[in-house]
Amino acid sequence: MRRTVYTADHEAFRETLRAFIESEVVPHYDEWYANGIVPKEFYLKLGELGVFGIEVPEEYGGAGIESFKYQAVISEELGRAGVSFGGSSVHIALCLPYLTGLATDEQKQRWLPGMASGETMFAIAMTEPGTGSDLAGMKTTAKLSADGTHYVLNGAKTFITGGVNADRVIVCARTAPPKDDDRRYGISLFVVDTTLPGYAVGRKLDKIGLRTSDTAELSFTDVQVPVEDLLGEENKGFSYLGQNLPQERLSIAVGAYSQAAAAVRFAQAYTEDRTIFGKTVASFQNSKFELAACKAKVDAMESCVDRGLELHDAHELTAADAASLKLFCTEAASDVIDRCLQLHGGYGYINEYPIARLYADNRVNRIYGGTSEVMKSIIAKDMGL
């Protein structure tokens, strides 16, 4: 289908990015994959290329483009190549909206230039051991000191993408107990310097997929966070999190679509090259029908994603829209990638083939950013059920 969501500027960016991925990522990706992390110095190259600065305001060193479509292009090109930029996926897509929307001018001056250049890498820490999607149940606390100069942070977080390489982490913590009629009350956001005493990175978690993404456990023991690093107002953190969840879920949907589109591309290339019983695998009717069915699903995902991108840029993407988009794209992508792996036969189970890595990477899309079950609950509530 002909796409109309992108302009000539987006396509020019795509060409530049594709060449960069081929020269700077693909030759090193197996090493990154084996090590389970992307070298931190690589992010300086992304900064130099301008990848991190697209949506950062011009006065802070960025291009000042208010559009998520460039992030979608990045996701599509990474999927096409079967690679990733590691934990930096949250650096702009998740963290930047909090800073541009909540930070003071002084805070933006301190944080945004380094964010654009890749010198200061960001992550966000919401999830805690034992709470999962129940953010209101978090136990991490931040208590204001007697002299009012700092907060004392104590607690732990887990599943933190980019947590090993991060220089600053947006940490969600309780500054007040929940109210009887509002258990979401009392959560605040802090932009925590990872070099502060008492801040510790625990295990880099061993995942079945997203191997190059540094996912970590974090702990805080009497970490003294300056009051100047409070982001937004005290006790309003939960509402801030809710405002940015639609973009996070759109990002996951775009990623799932990109992975599914790549899977079809990989499967078609493999079946056209692979010969069995004197014929290419692609020549069998089953292969043709499977690839055609997968292509139709990818086309449907593409239409949904493009509509979501347009709504988001127009500031009209609702929480229910984003939940529906994430639910459909992640479930559909899982089916497409599974079928494309089947067309690879035994080789589809070997990690040196990109379809195997896609299969493992894709599975978490139905979990993080809110599980499929949570998405259904949001959609049902919007339906009045």
C-alpha positions as a printed NumPy array, in Angstrom:
array([[  0.   ,   0.   ,   0.   ],
       [  1.174,   3.525,  -0.737],
       [  1.995,   5.349,   2.475],
       [  1.279,   9.046,   2.946],
       [  2.389,   9.434,   6.549],
       [  5.988,  10.384,   5.658],
       [  7.359,  13.381,   3.776],
       [ 10.487,  13.767,   1.635],
       [ 12.343,  14.915,   4.762],
       [ 11.457,  11.686,   6.546],
       [ 12.629,   9.614,   3.599],
       [ 15.9  ,  11.534,   3.361],
       [ 16.444,  10.842,   7.048],
       [ 15.643,   7.189,   6.418],
       [ 18.356,   6.944,   3.74 ],
       [ 20.943,   8.534,   6.031],
       [ 19.974,   6.302,   8.927],
       [ 19.982,   3.143,   6.799],
       [ 23.537,   3.854,   5.643],
       [ 24.614,   4.562,   9.233],
       [ 23.115,   1.282,  10.472],
       [ 24.871,  -0.661,   7.722],
       [ 28.262,   0.88 ,   8.476],
       [ 28.189,   1.474,  12.242],
       [ 25.836,  -1.159,  13.669],
       [ 25.612,  -4.287,  11.51 ],
       [ 29.398,  -5.051,  11.561],
       [ 29.455,  -4.896,  15.37 ],
       [ 26.046,  -6.265,  16.256],
       [ 27.071,  -9.875,  16.888],
       [ 29.614,  -8.653,  19.437],
       [ 27.031,  -6.427,  21.118],
       [ 24.599,  -9.318,  21.14 ],
       [ 27.127, -11.633,  22.779],
       [ 28.034,  -9.011,  25.397],
       [ 24.411,  -8.149,  26.111],
       [ 24.994,  -4.412,  25.882],
       [ 25.75 ,  -1.622,  23.419],
       [ 29.014,   0.247,  24.17 ],
       [ 28.186,   3.565,  25.751],
       [ 30.512,   5.457,  23.406],
       [ 28.305,   4.401,  20.489],
       [ 25.633,   6.785,  21.767],
       [ 27.941,   9.708,  21.064],
       [ 27.803,   8.683,  17.394],
       [ 24.014,   8.757,  17.504],
       [ 24.269,  12.205,  19.04 ],
       [ 26.609,  13.377,  16.288],
       [ 24.233,  12.021,  13.661],
       [ 21.427,  14.036,  15.221],
       [ 19.267,  11.038,  16.131],
       [ 18.859,  12.08 ,  19.762],
       [ 18.282,  15.755,  19.052],
       [ 15.39 ,  15.63 ,  16.594],
       [ 12.697,  16.491,  19.144],
       [ 14.929,  18.439,  21.546],
       [ 14.157,  22.203,  21.346],
       [ 16.631,  24.229,  19.309],
       [ 17.706,  26.397,  22.252],
       [ 19.046,  23.273,  23.943],
       [ 20.991,  21.882,  20.996],
       [ 18.331,  19.976,  19.093],
       [ 16.373,  20.361,  15.868],
       [ 13.137,  21.285,  17.623],
       [ 10.913,  19.091,  15.429],
       [  7.676,  18.273,  17.245],
       [  6.848,  14.973,  15.586],
       [  7.131,  11.332,  16.6  ],
       [  7.389,  10.213,  12.98 ],
       [ 11.192,  10.354,  12.945],
       [ 11.251,   7.932,  15.872],
       [  8.972,   5.663,  13.844],
       [ 11.435,   5.78 ,  10.936],
       [ 14.217,   4.753,  13.326],
       [ 12.151,   1.828,  14.572],
       [ 11.359,   0.702,  11.025],
       [ 14.978,   0.834,   9.916],
       [ 16.226,  -1.057,  12.958],
       [ 13.592,  -3.721,  12.328],
       [ 14.54 ,  -3.918,   8.663],
       [ 18.177,  -4.604,   9.57 ],
       [ 17.328,  -6.944,  12.441],
       [ 19.331,  -4.873,  14.939],
       [ 18.742,  -2.363,  17.736],
       [ 20.346,   0.623,  19.421],
       [ 20.125,  -1.187,  22.768],
       [ 18.809,   0.481,  25.899],
       [ 18.74 ,   3.891,  24.272],
       [ 15.23 ,   3.089,  23.023],
       [ 13.812,   4.834,  26.109],
       [ 16.225,   7.788,  26.034],
       [ 14.144,   9.945,  23.695],
       [ 10.893,   8.048,  23.102],
       [ 10.045,   7.78 ,  26.815],
       [ 12.197,  10.208,  28.779],
       [ 12.242,  13.336,  26.62 ],
       [  8.495,  14.078,  26.927],
       [  8.828,  14.224,  30.709],
       [ 11.662,  16.732,  30.484],
       [ 10.126,  18.982,  27.826],
       [  6.745,  18.896,  29.55 ],
       [  7.731,  19.199,  33.202],
       [ 11.285,  20.547,  33.602],
       [ 11.981,  24.164,  34.49 ],
       [ 14.106,  26.292,  32.163],
       [ 17.06 ,  25.804,  34.515],
       [ 16.607,  22.022,  34.48 ],
       [ 16.281,  21.927,  30.7  ],
       [ 19.52 ,  23.874,  30.392],
       [ 21.252,  21.343,  32.6  ],
       [ 19.879,  18.178,  31.011],
       [ 18.737,  18.624,  27.415],
       [ 22.051,  19.522,  25.696],
       [ 23.649,  16.333,  27.03 ],
       [ 20.564,  14.35 ,  26.086],
       [ 20.817,  15.577,  22.47 ],
       [ 24.543,  14.874,  22.219],
       [ 24.421,  11.433,  23.83 ],
       [ 26.743,  12.543,  26.62 ],
       [ 23.981,  12.194,  29.221],
       [ 21.929,   9.04 ,  28.748],
       [ 18.519,   8.806,  30.384],
       [ 16.329,   5.961,  31.611],
       [ 13.084,   5.856,  33.567],
       [ 12.44 ,   3.711,  36.641],
       [  8.817,   2.888,  37.382],
       [  8.457,  -0.864,  37.924],
       [  9.306,  -2.42 ,  41.268],
       [  9.779,  -6.026,  42.354],
       [  6.372,  -7.457,  43.165],
       [  4.251,  -4.616,  41.758],
       [  4.459,  -5.051,  37.983],
       [  1.824,  -2.934,  36.239],
       [  0.418,  -1.704,  39.579],
       [  2.368,   1.554,  39.694],
       [  0.227,   2.9  ,  42.525],
       [  1.575,   0.088,  44.687],
       [  5.181,   1.269,  44.55 ],
       [  7.134,   1.267,  47.833],
       [ 10.196,   3.373,  46.948],
       [ 10.179,   6.52 ,  49.1  ],
       [ 11.699,   9.984,  48.889],
       [ 11.552,  11.943,  52.136],
       [ 12.359,  15.648,  52.292],
       [ 15.268,  16.42 ,  54.61 ],
       [ 14.774,  18.554,  57.701],
       [ 16.628,  21.483,  56.136],
       [ 14.659,  21.191,  52.88 ],
       [ 17.744,  20.91 ,  50.649],
       [ 17.329,  17.326,  49.447],
       [ 15.171,  14.218,  49.395],
       [ 16.372,  10.918,  50.858],
       [ 15.603,   8.16 ,  48.369],
       [ 15.226,   4.527,  49.448],
       [ 13.893,   1.52 ,  47.571],
       [ 14.412,  -0.644,  44.514],
       [ 13.365,  -0.85 ,  40.866],
       [ 13.537,  -3.626,  38.314],
       [ 13.231,  -4.186,  34.541],
       [ 14.836,  -0.784,  33.913],
       [ 15.726,  -0.478,  30.227],
       [ 19.031,   1.341,  29.759],
       [ 19.674,   1.076,  33.478],
       [ 23.339,   0.075,  33.17 ],
       [ 24.442,   2.846,  30.807],
       [ 22.218,   5.596,  32.238],
       [ 23.711,   8.818,  33.603],
       [ 20.366,  10.14 ,  34.819],
       [ 17.271,   8.131,  35.723],
       [ 13.755,   9.501,  36.14 ],
       [ 12.791,   7.709,  39.347],
       [  9.204,   7.433,  40.557],
       [  8.971,   7.47 ,  44.336],
       [  6.484,   8.114,  47.11 ],
       [  6.782,  11.505,  48.783],
       [  3.514,  10.977,  50.675],
       [  1.343,   7.99 ,  51.578],
       [ -1.688,   7.261,  49.402],
       [ -5.068,   8.674,  50.398],
       [ -7.911,   6.41 ,  51.42 ],
       [ -9.874,   7.43 ,  48.343],
       [ -6.883,   7.862,  46.008],
       [ -4.077,   5.303,  46.162],
       [ -2.352,   7.052,  43.232],
       [ -1.702,  10.162,  45.303],
       [  1.752,  10.812,  46.738],
       [  4.017,   9.769,  43.857],
       [  6.685,  12.191,  42.618],
       [  9.325,  12.136,  39.893],
       [ 13.043,  12.777,  40.369],
       [ 15.824,  13.041,  37.787],
       [ 18.49 ,  11.173,  39.72 ],
       [ 22.22 ,  11.418,  39.07 ],
       [ 23.482,   7.83 ,  38.91 ],
       [ 26.83 ,   8.774,  40.478],
       [ 25.264,   9.782,  43.805],
       [ 26.34 ,   7.782,  46.888],
       [ 23.852,   5.041,  47.685],
       [ 22.701,   4.637,  44.092],
       [ 23.539,   1.146,  42.857],
       [ 23.069,  -0.838,  39.679],
       [ 22.38 ,  -4.459,  40.52 ],
       [ 22.133,  -7.307,  38.062],
       [ 21.98 ,  -6.758,  34.341],
       [ 19.029,  -9.045,  33.787],
       [ 19.472, -12.087,  31.558],
       [ 16.544, -11.909,  29.113],
       [ 15.391, -14.328,  26.413],
       [ 15.245, -11.445,  23.927],
       [ 16.378,  -7.833,  23.462],
       [ 19.847,  -9.076,  24.312],
       [ 21.614,  -5.823,  23.446],
       [ 19.315,  -3.809,  25.684],
       [ 20.835,  -3.307,  29.137],
       [ 17.925,  -4.083,  31.474],
       [ 18.878,  -3.669,  35.092],
       [ 17.857,  -3.793,  38.714],
       [ 18.436,  -0.566,  40.639],
       [ 18.608,   0.098,  44.362],
       [ 18.655,   3.288,  46.411],
       [ 20.063,   3.46 ,  49.922],
       [ 19.739,   6.905,  51.538],
       [ 20.457,   8.602,  48.202],
       [ 20.444,  12.37 ,  48.718],
       [ 18.671,  13.861,  45.708],
       [ 18.85 ,  17.687,  45.551],
       [ 15.46 ,  19.416,  45.606],
       [ 16.51 ,  21.019,  42.313],
       [ 16.122,  17.586,  40.714],
       [ 12.422,  17.178,  41.524],
       [ 10.589,  16.979,  38.194],
       [  7.236,  18.72 ,  38.181],
       [  5.209,  19.088,  41.368],
       [  5.284,  16.884,  44.427],
       [  2.703,  14.109,  44.649],
       [  1.443,  14.523,  41.074],
       [  3.713,  11.954,  39.496],
       [  1.023,   9.402,  38.684],
       [ -0.883,  11.864,  36.53 ],
       [  2.351,  12.723,  34.701],
       [  2.954,   9.033,  33.995],
       [ -0.534,   8.68 ,  32.585],
       [ -0.052,  11.609,  30.22 ],
       [  2.958,   9.998,  28.548],
       [  1.755,   6.392,  28.386],
       [ -0.034,   6.825,  25.018],
       [  3.266,   7.75 ,  23.327],
       [  5.03 ,   4.823,  24.991],
       [  2.346,   2.433,  23.737],
       [  2.428,   3.958,  20.267],
       [  6.189,   3.403,  20.259],
       [  5.744,  -0.265,  21.16 ],
       [  3.1  ,  -0.686,  18.451],
       [  5.41 ,   0.859,  15.857],
       [  8.202,  -1.45 ,  16.977],
       [  5.968,  -4.513,  16.732],
       [  4.83 ,  -3.54 ,  13.236],
       [  8.445,  -2.935,  12.184],
       [  9.496,  -6.345,  13.459],
       [  6.608,  -8.065,  11.674],
       [  7.394,  -6.299,   8.39 ],
       [ 11.028,  -7.359,   8.735],
       [  9.986, -10.945,   9.467],
       [  8.049, -11.15 ,   6.201],
       [ 11.04 ,  -9.714,   4.342],
       [ 13.414, -12.238,   5.947],
       [ 11.051, -15.159,   5.321],
       [ 10.482, -14.272,   1.67 ],
       [ 14.213, -13.945,   1.03 ],
       [ 14.944, -17.238,   2.807],
       [ 12.219, -19.253,   1.06 ],
       [ 13.194, -17.891,  -2.34 ],
       [ 16.786, -18.99 ,  -1.754],
       [ 16.225, -22.285,   0.057],
       [ 15.785, -25.37 ,  -2.131],
       [ 14.042, -28.598,  -1.083],
       [ 12.918, -31.532,  -3.22 ],
       [ 14.423, -29.73 ,  -6.2  ],
       [ 12.236, -26.644,  -5.783],
       [ 12.537, -23.41 ,  -3.83 ],
       [ 10.534, -23.336,  -0.605],
       [  8.779, -20.225,  -1.916],
       [  7.375, -22.135,  -4.863],
       [  5.169, -24.347,  -2.668],
       [  1.566, -23.226,  -2.299],
       [  1.725, -23.329,   1.494],
       [  4.677, -20.924,   1.509],
       [  2.894, -18.548,  -0.839],
       [ -0.288, -18.614,   1.224],
       [  1.57 , -18.143,   4.521],
       [  3.59 , -15.203,   3.207],
       [  0.484, -13.651,   1.659],
       [ -1.474, -13.962,   4.91 ],
       [  1.411, -12.442,   6.864],
       [  1.761,  -9.598,   4.367],
       [ -1.963,  -8.819,   4.729],
       [ -1.585,  -8.6  ,   8.516],
       [  1.446,  -6.345,   8.153],
       [ -0.543,  -4.086,   5.812],
       [ -3.294,  -3.832,   8.424],
       [ -0.746,  -3.021,  11.137],
       [  0.842,  -0.405,   8.903],
       [ -2.493,   1.352,   8.383],
       [ -3.159,   1.374,  12.128],
       [  0.333,   2.629,  12.94 ],
       [  0.15 ,   5.402,  10.348],
       [ -3.188,   6.545,  11.736],
       [ -1.745,   6.486,  15.233],
       [  1.238,   8.594,  14.164],
       [ -1.055,  11.181,  12.587],
       [ -3.263,  11.334,  15.675],
       [ -0.26 ,  11.644,  17.964],
       [  1.272,  14.513,  15.992],
       [ -2.132,  16.234,  16.096],
       [ -2.249,  15.685,  19.913],
       [ -5.409,  13.592,  19.479],
       [ -4.173,  10.089,  20.383],
       [ -6.211,   9.01 ,  23.416],
       [ -5.261,   6.446,  26.041],
       [ -7.852,   4.048,  24.616],
       [ -6.585,   4.629,  21.058],
       [ -3.045,   3.818,  22.124],
       [ -4.167,   0.742,  24.073],
       [ -6.087,  -0.573,  21.064],
       [ -3.142,   0.1  ,  18.766],
       [ -0.668,  -1.627,  21.074],
       [ -2.948,  -4.61 ,  21.645],
       [ -3.635,  -5.208,  17.964],
       [ -0.106,  -4.652,  16.664],
       [  1.681,  -6.68 ,  19.32 ],
       [ -0.708,  -9.633,  19.065],
       [ -0.665,  -9.563,  15.247],
       [  3.124,  -9.243,  15.116],
       [  3.507, -12.257,  17.376],
       [  1.473, -14.366,  14.955],
       [  3.301, -13.076,  11.874],
       [  6.773, -13.628,  13.297],
       [  5.89 , -17.122,  14.499],
       [  4.638, -18.09 ,  11.031],
       [  7.688, -16.578,   9.344],
       [  9.983, -18.507,  11.674],
       [  8.138, -21.72 ,  10.729],
       [  8.946, -21.064,   7.069],
       [ 12.637, -21.097,   7.977],
       [ 12.375, -24.652,   9.299],
       [ 15.162, -25.646,  11.693],
       [ 17.247, -22.634,  10.793],
       [ 14.553, -20.403,  12.231],
       [ 15.591, -21.656,  15.667],
       [ 19.24 , -20.681,  15.238],
       [ 20.258, -17.318,  16.675],
       [ 22.533, -16.418,  13.785],
       [ 19.391, -15.986,  11.694],
       [ 17.628, -12.663,  12.33 ],
       [ 14.193, -14.299,  12.436],
       [ 15.197, -16.174,  15.605],
       [ 16.259, -12.955,  17.287],
       [ 13.065, -11.231,  16.175],
       [ 11.033, -14.069,  17.641],
       [ 12.659, -13.642,  21.049],
       [ 12.696,  -9.84 ,  20.934],
       [  9.032,  -9.563,  19.983],
       [  7.641, -11.521,  22.919],
       [  8.067,  -8.747,  25.471],
       [  5.922,  -6.338,  23.424],
       [  2.815,  -7.945,  24.912],
       [  4.167,  -7.39 ,  28.425],
       [  5.977,  -4.07 ,  28.852],
       [  4.276,  -0.708,  28.558],
       [  1.232,  -2.454,  30.036],
       [  0.331,  -6.08 ,  29.367],
       [ -2.216,  -7.109,  26.739],
       [ -4.616,  -7.791,  29.594],
       [ -4.213,  -4.225,  30.875],
       [ -4.794,  -2.912,  27.341],
       [ -8.051,  -4.853,  27.168],
       [ -9.135,  -3.359,  30.476],
       [ -8.466,   0.174,  29.214],
       [-10.374,  -0.466,  25.994],
       [-13.295,  -2.065,  27.83 ],
       [-13.523,   0.865,  30.232],
       [-13.583,   3.271,  27.279],
       [-16.454,   1.209,  25.852],
       [-18.382,   1.765,  29.062],
       [-18.088,  -1.859,  30.128]])
